[in-house]
């Protein structure tokens, strides 16, 4: 995985609550077992009409919005436990998803796949939506080390929580195996004491 320490980017707003994993990546596209290629079908049934033409009303198709941050409504990632939802978001180019609540399994899958879920208060989420509506190019900074998200134009910031182990993994670009390997000498030293 890539290291994640700090990101400054514009954001794509998705002011829809209860977005489930089948809306993020519909089940009919879950035919591969590698992480690549899922981004092209992210929000497939919302991005495209039934005839395959682009749905101009959907936020990801609005050229005003771009960036590596998705700002989503409450209860994002609910529904089935498919890891492909995190794969699709990451493959599309998102590095961060901000919401006022994430489904637990989606949150875990995201952290395991280099996608940072940033949970903020409902009030701060609405503030983000308002600032993006005022200026679609507004820059948002996500500082993992400080565990802060900041709207750069106003200086308004919020703290967010993250499991310390997952924080270490993201900041170093580790998956679970990489983390174990990084502690190999300590593990070997401990094993010698257990004879």
PyMOL commands that set and color helices and strands:
alter all, ss='L'
color gray80, all
select helices_A, chain A and resi 21-24+27-29+39-41+44-47+59-61+84-92+104-112+122-134+164-172+176-182+184-192
alter helices_A, ss='H'
color red, helices_A
select strands_A, chain A and resi 6-9+11-14+69-72+96-99+116-119+140-143+148-151+157-159
alter strands_A, ss='S'
color yellow, strands_A
deselect
rebuild
show_as cartoon
